[in-house]
Amino acid sequence: MNTEIEKNVRVELGDRAYDILIGPGLIARAGREIAARLKGKRMAVITDEHVAPFYLAPLTESLAAEGIQTFPLVLPAGEKTKSFEHFMTVCDHVLAAKIERNDAVIALGGGVIGDLTGFAAGVVRRGTRFIQIPTSLLAQVDSSVGGKTGINSRHGKNLIGVFHQPDLVLADSDVLDTLSKREFRAGYAEVAKYGLIDKPDFFEWLEGNWQSVFAGGEARINAIAVSCQAKADVVAKDERENGLRALLNLGHTFGHALEAATQYDSARLVHGEGVSIGMVLAHQFSARMNLASPDLARRVEAHLKAVGLPVSMDQIPGELPPAEQLLEAITQDKKVKGGKLTFILTRGLGESFVADDVPASEVLSFLKEKLGS
Amino acid sequence: MNTEIEKNVRVELGDRAYDILIGPGLIARAGREIAARLKGKRMAVITDEHVAPFYLAPLTESLAAEGIQTFPLVLPAGEKTKSFEHFMTVCDHVLAAKIERNDAVIALGGGVIGDLTGFAAGVVRRGTRFIQIPTSLLAQVDSSVGGKTGINSRHGKNLIGVFHQPDLVLADSDVLDTLSKREFRAGYAEVAKYGLIDKPDFFEWLEGNWQSVFAGGEARINAIAVSCQAKADVVAKDERENGLRALLNLGHTFGHALEAATQYDSARLVHGEGVSIGMVLAHQFSARMNLASPDLARRVEAHLKAVGLPVSMDQIPGELPPAEQLLEAITQDKKVKGGKLTFILTRGLGESFVADDVPASEVLSFLKEKLGS
């Protein structure tokens, strides 16, 4: 265990400030880190059937060594688990475990487990302490930080949830070694996003060093820490997404629509892949609106393609619905105000901004063009 | 319409401060009051089958007159509606109605509709604007003020929910004329509670004027306004129940246990009746612990009895479970910290305080004595 390269990112939210620890061996050390911060002796651990075989026993042993009793619940893996039904199951499990106010609910898994568990922790007894142990790159750099929780509805993704900040995030960089290449890449899309929002230097660094980030070690921990810090800075300034925080949705409006269009079928498209295509579309749309150069869109596309991410809608296996239906999915997305469309667009590399008056007709013609319809 | 006797109580919560308007004719005037505060033109109205026939049409007409389109949902009446299933239905209805950020969700009904609807409004798009139009005395003086929302679980009452403050509360005093005597009395238990917490003068005033409060007119509006102000003051100081706000639970720990013991069967016991019995028990238990005089317990009992409220467990129709089971329900109640029992006890008339180290054994012997077992 090399703790020299461990990083600590602090999310500054007043009396709800918390640490994100990033580095190797953190699951094995979880008990100590948790016991140093929380007094409770009962913890519900929510995980999924893919993660449990690898990390549930090491985690519960580490907690047991500190005298903390665990109550595990293993759910099916996959986006479909972010449902009302599983939300009910988790709430019931936490209540049955008699988790009290100094105890906590632990999410051990990727974004799905984190979002679902955080929502349950946010509503059981109107708010229970909550710890994130993200096991995917996507969850480590994005969903585990910032307190957004939720489930999907038949009307769209993440439409039901609460803001509920964790008390601690443990991002164990070792666990990423067991991720599939595809899953790691999907998380990398969010890493690249922070560069494209407002860190042109970071994006350039990624263009030159992405292979080291994929390989592991210090470059990877650095990329995760820069990403967490970028998100923590935005969240500290705009916890409830009244303005600035919307920038984090770069690539997500198109991305969510594509996820909905593929019925959240991970065989066809996972979230990070949707974001990758969405970021390219956002840059292309910015060029079309004469906000940024087409060269920038090509540069972004080239980098995401180099790491092996999909960059256009025709790379999605199977049929896509017509442009009208994608637009319908976009208007049902959260980022709609008074009927006008809100998109994150850009004026240059790392110069993203919130455009809240995008004409639906422009989006429709753009999508038609891109779909070749 | 006599607006001279209308009262306005302001809940001081910074940028989430809001008005509670109390007086006659407010449902007919709802459109104007809402349009003066919110820009949105789409409102979901959640109500129940008892309330809808009387007030849904006047409300939607009043909103239509201001160009506001309504999307009504009529649910079954009764405590069982505070379930996961109906929560899902309400969330889905609000999403289907495409309620956006300047629009609102309106709860038109008693505490059940208010708690359920507020919870849904608190989680749809991670928080949607919310208006309370309480139609019972209980909801007007208690549940519609302060932002506590939630549903019941098989583990207990109100165990799942969020804090979500309304943007406006319209307490139309005319609607109380159509309440049954039993329902009005149940709400009156909460009115008396504010006196017993820390307003001895108000309790004395009620002892002398309760008949006018029951009759309607200015005394009733005054009693509602004093109650709302009392609650608003506590909520402004302790929105999330970290301390002071717990005082509002006077009578509720015993009361909730009795509600659970009667399976929330309103034929046997409604919430306010549980609170009435619970307040008498809390005063009797305070006397038993040598904190207050037995005379005070008798005085409280005499007043609640005079207005027609039940004051002892043997007035509840049907069998009650043994004392051990009631204690079990109390320990599963929200107000438990580190295994110790928290009760609101009193040192005198209007001198309630939070006792967080009550020995379970004392509660058990007290309950055994009271049940005559």
Chai-1 contact restraints between the chains, C-beta under 6 A:
chainA,res_idxA,chainB,res_idxB,connection_type,confidence,min_distance_angstrom,max_distance_angstrom,comment,restraint_id
A,F84,B,M88,contact,1.0,0.0,6.0,A-B,restraint_1
A,M88,B,F84,contact,1.0,0.0,6.0,A-B,restraint_2
A,C91,B,I160,contact,1.0,0.0,6.0,A-B,restraint_3
A,L95,B,S153,contact,1.0,0.0,6.0,A-B,restraint_4
A,L95,B,H155,contact,1.0,0.0,6.0,A-B,restraint_5
A,L95,B,L159,contact,1.0,0.0,6.0,A-B,restraint_6
A,V123,B,I160,contact,1.0,0.0,6.0,A-B,restraint_7
A,V123,B,V162,contact,1.0,0.0,6.0,A-B,restraint_8
A,V124,B,I160,contact,1.0,0.0,6.0,A-B,restraint_9
A,R125,B,K334,contact,1.0,0.0,6.0,A-B,restraint_10
A,R126,B,G161,contact,1.0,0.0,6.0,A-B,restraint_11
A,R126,B,V162,contact,1.0,0.0,6.0,A-B,restraint_12
A,R126,B,F163,contact,1.0,0.0,6.0,A-B,restraint_13
A,S153,B,L95,contact,1.0,0.0,6.0,A-B,restraint_14
A,H155,B,L95,contact,1.0,0.0,6.0,A-B,restraint_15
A,L159,B,L95,contact,1.0,0.0,6.0,A-B,restraint_16
A,I160,B,C91,contact,1.0,0.0,6.0,A-B,restraint_17
A,I160,B,V123,contact,1.0,0.0,6.0,A-B,restraint_18
A,I160,B,V124,contact,1.0,0.0,6.0,A-B,restraint_19
A,G161,B,R126,contact,1.0,0.0,6.0,A-B,restraint_20
A,V162,B,V123,contact,1.0,0.0,6.0,A-B,restraint_21
A,V162,B,R126,contact,1.0,0.0,6.0,A-B,restraint_22
A,V162,B,V162,contact,1.0,0.0,6.0,A-B,restraint_23
A,F163,B,R126,contact,1.0,0.0,6.0,A-B,restraint_24
A,K334,B,R125,contact,1.0,0.0,6.0,A-B,restraint_25
